[in-house]
Amino acid sequence: MATSQNPEITRSESPDPSSHATNIYDATGTEGEWLDETDDDDMDFEPSIDESEDAEFFDPTEDVEADFHDAEDGMSGVEIEFSLDDGENGTQEEDAGTETETGELQTQPASATRARSRIQVPTQILQLLGHAGLRRMFANHRDGGPGILLDLNEDGENDAEDGYEGLGTRRKRRARRSKTSFPPIPSEDGQRLMGGGVFGSNEFYCDNLRKRNSRLARKLMSRELGADPNHSTRAVSAISQGMIPSSNADAIIHYNSRCYSGQFSEDGNIFFSCAQDFKVRMYDTSNPYKWKYYKTVLYPYGQWTITDASLSPDNKLLAYSSIRSIVCLAPTDPRSSGEPFHCDFSDMGGRGSRRGRGFNGGYSQFGVGFHVIWSIRFSGDGREIVAGTSDHSVYVYDLETRQSILSIPGHNDDVNAVCFGDSLSPHILYSGSDDTTIKVWDRRSMGDSREAGVFMGHTEGLTYVDSKGDGRYVLSNGKDQTMKLWDLRKMMPTEKASQLDPRRYTTSFDYRFMTYDEKNNDPHPHDCSLVTFRGHRVLKTLIRCHFSPPGSTNSRYVYSGSEDGGVYIYNMDATLAGKVDVNQATHHSRPRDPDLYHSTYEPEGGRSRGEWKTCVRDASWHPNAPIIAATSWNGWGMSTGTCSMHSWNDGAEDDEGEPKMGLRVDQKLEIDDALYNNPRLRDGGLMSHYTTRLRSRRVVPTGDDGRGPS
């Protein structure tokens, strides 16, 4: 067999026009591959066993002998040698290269049946192929050596998003995304929870006839007649858990500013709503179908809005905060008209932190940073208040000593939500942060100032955290447009969590001005959640989520507000149980008022044009009645707010009782005729339907004293 030896190629250290490199194209293999006979001696590439494995990036700082020159420096060529087989069954062996002690590359003899031809190609061609627009398509696709090959994805298209690492260098292959990046629905873990008795009970039917006649009237009749042999407390609870409120609103409370939160008390006797005018309004809801307004408290010197509020377990005190370090504490007794008491969370009682400037300075300063309060919660015994702040910390304030007794700097970003894990114990704390993690704190074992465990699974920041109150289950809402259920027994140990960087799994998504594209969703590789709920939209603001109460729903559901104007109610297996369409129920429920209109930002970044839009920021399910109160940014340009009451009505379109459904009232529950005006354009202005009818009938309005004009 005849053998051939390639001549030795030496690269010059300067861009000499007469210098050139030699590349060999081997056409005998299954795929055409480039062989570079002038590989630098100090660049060793190990062949990859599997093409799907990630290859190491080329290090541009590595000292290489190659010296590329500009096209204007000369027309040096590249000698490309092609090796072709004589026949179809020719050998497939490639020339094996060996390296001498002097570092010179030598090639082993190839098969004599190959025919070779050399073509002189200008080096500038390869430089042009490395242009910014074309170089993305070229990368090494050969095991063990540099080369040029078009890299296509599964669909035969080029991955233009992949980074370019240079001509003839190695590149890290982009991981292929699974077609099912979200957990399946229904969730198997959620179905086990639904059948376990902790989250409601599954209905049992003796025969198909009972299953077909499962309306409430039939169930009540069977209970009264004793026709159900399996009648028990569980059966009674099953009746209430199926009563999901409808979209039709019983009443719509209109505010002249955006509403940020609203909640029932634990016994259902009080409802409070927080608005952007720094006022918290309280209502008597002992009769959930007939509310009574009784008190308003003010946050003095507030900044932007009231961020959060919480009722004490005995309903005697209401704590509410703004974007400052001060929490106001006001009595709920309508006979008390005194000023609220101020709780300065920056006062650590001489524990090393400087006393905050509170109302005077606008914020409080801790060391080199400052903080404002985003979230607060009362403890189960009513003696303490926990707060999440912008200095990445959690604070616990003692109402008896009137100072903060604990500061936990445990996060890497703002703490947007906090809560106690057990309604009967103040020891377990949960904190949700913009660093995408939920941390569990056990105050009985914080000698090393570390968390007891971590929940990882969200890929964007947390907006809210709610505890079931049993010290085991916790619910969270995230800016990755998901709501997740967690089990305290499956939290990630601190040792493992400390080795992970949560920022590695997040993006620069801004929920206030951007829309979330689910196609870009990558599941968290360390997700330890039980169930993931999807369908609602967490945009524009910190939208909240909750467990449904045990009294009126048998703890069957979880629910969340949404930027699209709805309250989404989910079964524990992540299927949608119902939706309260607040936008539909409140659409055009007040006339346009230019004095109240303020331009707002849309998620896409453009200013609102003043259309009617609804964003449900918070919702609360009455503990003893099938009623949901939805607190929303609602109105023309979302510049105003509403609190709408939605009750279960068994699918009826209207109510025979009085007052009629859809009653429009002001913030003090008084009927305002202006809310029923039908805006119509006349001479470039707005005219109410009542005024139009008055003029059409030629009715002369009376004077203030009841008599006609003199």
Buried (B, 14 or more C-beta within 10 A) or exposed (E): EEEEEBEEBEBEEEBBEEBBBBBBBBEBEEEBBBBBBBBBEEBEBEEBEEEEEEBEEBEEEEEBEEEEBEEEBBEBBBBBBBBBBEEEEBBEEBBEBEEEEEEEBEBEEBBEBBEEEEEEBBBBEBBEEBEEEEBBBBBBBBBBBBBBBEBEEEEEEEBEEBEBBBBBBBBBBEEEEEEEEEBEBBBEBBBEBBBEEBBBBEBEEEEEEBEEEEEEEEBEEBBEEEEBEEEEEBBEBBBBBBBBBBBBBBBBBBBBBBBBBBBBBBBBBBBBBBBBBBBBBBBBBEEBEEBEBBBBBBBEEBBEBBBBBBBBBEBEBBBBBBBBBBBBBBBBEEEEEEEBBEBBBBBBEEEEBEBBBBBEEBBBBBEEBBBBBBBBBBBBBBBBBBBBBBBBBBBBBBBEEBBBBBBBBBBBBBBBBBBBBBBEBBBBBBBBBBBBBBBBBEBEEBEEEBBBBBBBBBBBBBBBBBBBBBBBBBBBBBBBBBBBBBBBEEBBEBEEBEEBEBEEBBBEBEBEBBBBEEEEBBBBEBBBBBBBBBBBBBBBBBBBBBBBBBBBBBBBBBBBBBBBBBBBBBBBBBBBBBBBBBBEBBEEBBBBBEEBBBEBEBBEEEEBEBEBBBBBBBBBBBBBBBBBBBBBBBBBBBBBBBBBBBBBBEEEEEBEEEEEBBBBBBBEBEEBEEBBBEBEEEEEEBBBEEEBEEEEEEEEEEEEEEEEEE
